[in-house]
């Protein structure tokens, strides 16, 4: 196991990438380990937020959803932040993430945001069947997208 500083609750979200293990903690951010239980390493990534909600891997990119928008960590160490006013990103809080091929889905406080690699498209109560813009869970499998918004579950094909 990877020793983490004691501070409940931990989010238990993780991604394995290039022999490194990434663990996202709700209250303290992103941690990186090479698998050694004796030497966990706090990420040097400049990701600042009050809460850390989601972590997903998309090919060679890691995405981190937070209370301060969305962060993209590229293999060369570059970090991009997406938040309102930056890159057509409509949300300041990202609760859940899912990737399918080159498409990233973000469950946010502004609905579902979809990234095709260059542009964001927002789906919310004003332009879709969603009854709430607060999308807390999002999953994708094959050609189906499942979301939880405002306590209601949706399955889109």
Buried (B, 14 or more C-beta within 10 A) or exposed (E): EBEBEEEEEBBEBBBEBEEEBBBBBBEBBBBBBEEEEEEBEEBEBEBEBEBBBBBBBBEEBBBBBBBBBBBBBEEEEEEEBBBEEEBEBBBBBBBBBBBBEEBBBBBBBBBBBBBEEEEBEBBBBEEBEBEBBBBBBBBBEEEEBBBBBEEEEBEEE
